[in-house]
Amino acid sequence: MKDGEPLASPDDLSGQPAPLYEARKGVYPKAVNGPFRRFKWAIMAVTLAIYYGTPWIRWDRGPYAPDQAVLVDLANRRFYMFQIEIWPHEFYYVAGLLIMAGIGLFLVTSAVGRAWCGYACPQTVWTDLFQHVDRLVDGDRNAQVRLAKGPWTFEKMVKRGLKYLIYLAIAFWTGGAWIMYFADAPTLTVDFWTGQAALVAYGTVAVLTATTFILGGFLREQVCVYMCPWPRIQTAMMDEKSLLVTYKDWRGEPRGSVKKAQAHPGAFGDCIDCNQCVAVCPTGIDIREGPQIGCITCALCIDACDGVMAQVGRPRGLIDYCTLDDAATEKVGGTGQPIRKTLTRPRTLIYFGVWIAIGAAMLFSLGQRTRLDLAVQHERSPLYVQLSDGHVRNNYTLKLRNMETRPRRVAVTVSGLPGATVWTEGGTREGAGQEIRLMLSPDSVARLKLFIAAPGAGPARQDFTISTRGLDGDPRGDSDIIQFDRPEAGQ
Amino acid sequence: MADLKQRIDEATGTSTVGHEWDGIEELDTPMPRWWLWTFYATIVWGLAYVVLYPAWPLVNSATEGVLGWSSRGDLEKEMAADAKRRAPTVRAIAATAIADLPAKPELMQAAVQGGGAAFRVHCVQCHGAGGAGVKNLYPSLTDDDWLWGGDLSAIEYTVTHGIRNPDHKATRTSLMPAFGRDGILDAAQIGDVVSFVRMISGQERPGASSARGATLFADNCAVCHGAGGEGGRQFGAPKLTDAIWLYGGDRDSLTATVNQPRNGVMPRWNNRLDPVTIKMLSAYVYSLGGGEKGLAPASGGAVEGRGAVGQP
């Protein structure tokens, strides 16, 4: 709805039914300069560099593990992140990271509003990148509008072709970078271009190229407005003390050009109705209508407005980050709280505390975890075996995880079961004692059948301990308490 | 809906649909155009799917679709691909004598796994899950007591030729006479023999009855079970001095056995399973814990490498 136009009355509606489907209104954001724009450039550079560059960082882990710093090795079920190696059973670390990411979003939203949407969301970053491509090929806002509305001339066709080609190149690079996280990047790159890579690699690149091309090139702000649930969730996270991009209408209204203001001093506010805030908006909204779902708080309108205010010699900050509380205070002539105060309040401190606590707990447990792990399963069929000399044998399946990237020499010991002897498939009962010794391959799971025999006289169910320890310097290991079964009396 | 009161909502500038419930109204926000195109795309997808894949149910079947795809076809393909994947291992097992299997840990492991699968199909009905056996009916395959021998070759022979198959020459066979039923021994004599057997297995103290039984045992039983009751595998005659009793070691059970033995039967498998499956089955049975070594043990344990089969 245009400004100043009166609301249509219900009578007007009867003749003109609202359209069922609404075509997208073109958004052609104007280039703008200012501190927030520079901040956005910096964030775009950092996030894109992280995304495209991370798989190429090398990290030496010795001869038994890949040397890629960040690698999600799905085939071998390992997740490498610099010096941390995560096994599938340690997936709770990933869950912890996701929880931290969630609480981090709560924290950021309650403190600075939709900062994630405005600066760091991939949809925002890639849309920003694609809009820059638009300006590079088609020119700034006015040229873009002219070209969009104009007929299909040769020039338009060339420009459109070039633009979509650049879109496609970025999209392809984006899809291509994704798969590098799942295999050795240099090898995969060679395999990819020589047709040797797995079908799923090509499929993934194709799908991600298509989604990047469509979401970044065409759907853009519609993803935020129609598809993304996060803006809706965020409205529940924010309160009166969250920072919002705010048009200070108490200072700006009524709007009037510089000329009008000079003609009638005191009759007009600071807003000169130049529409620059609308022109630079990447989602095509008018911030002067107040907080709305389309506002991703990228703050480009602040840059635009500050630039204009400087030109006309009025103080900056007609559009600015402001909390709802401060807005109410400033409306009645007061001054808002300093930003330090709005940021440190119980809510943000609690989020921050929880976030730090989870992070610290994960770091602590990462430092404490043993890399030699044992899991024993008591075989159920049969529960026990009567041996000919009157002893009873129980069978166990033993899983020994050597999570270090070096071969290990370990011992497996039975304790708490008098007279017990233990041997494995390769061994014999005759040579069995209380302990077996094994070599474990690096970064592997050894699965062996454990036979344990004990005298037949004893309780029908008895708990005992199977433990493992390293014999090569690092004695830390693991143990498990498990049952030994005997036939009940009379059986 | 007599009184539709459409109006423009002031805050959003969008018209309402006109319904009103206790003051709650609904905005008539138009759908975005891309949504409409997505909807058309799903219709096109659906039409293509109906043409390409089985879709319309008919009385006995469904339309086949021009691609000729079926889930049974998928299964067949997967089975064929898996058979192809296993072929080298199967060939290697076929080319290896069973006694040499333990010296090749990877092959032995594959044979044990394949044998386990075959065991769960063909053998569990009698021998129970994991070869635990059934008391008073079928022997346990996991203990260290074997009627016909527990090394790999002996197990393979038993599985191949079966036990007491009248139609098969090479089958393992022997018959324990029904001493009581056929009147070879009278009740008192059977009691004495049972006393002797319980004495040599350490369940009773020596006495007058077991002393009489010793003579009877030497005359009637020792030819198969051995002079000291140590058993005879060439006859499948169980060891009588140990703690393992297939049909029970108490007085009543032993009396019943001497009276009328069971002479258990196992089918031969060489007319139902191929030699490789039999070899794998034997390796599996051998691996259950009672396997008798004729060979030096290979190593302290099977250690899987990265990405090996069955690794979590």
Interface residues (C-beta under 8 A of the other chain):
Chain A: M1 L7 A8 S9 P10 L13 S14 A18 P19 L20 Y21 E22 A23 R24 A75 N76 R77 P88 H89 F218 L219 Q222 Y226 E379 R380 S381 P382 V385 Q386 L387 S388 D389 G390 R393 N395 K399 T424 E425 G426 G427 T428 R429 I436 R437 L438 M439 L440 S441 D443 S444 V445 A446 R447 L448 K449 F451 G456
Chain B: K5 Q6 R7 I8 E10 G13 T14 S15 D28 P30 M31 P32 R33 W34 W35 L36 P102 G128 A129 G130 G131 A132 G133 S140 T142 D143 D144 D145 K239 D242 A243 I244 S287 L288 G289 G290 K293 P297 A298 S299 G300 G301 A302 V303 E304 G305 R306 G307 A308 G310 Q311 P312
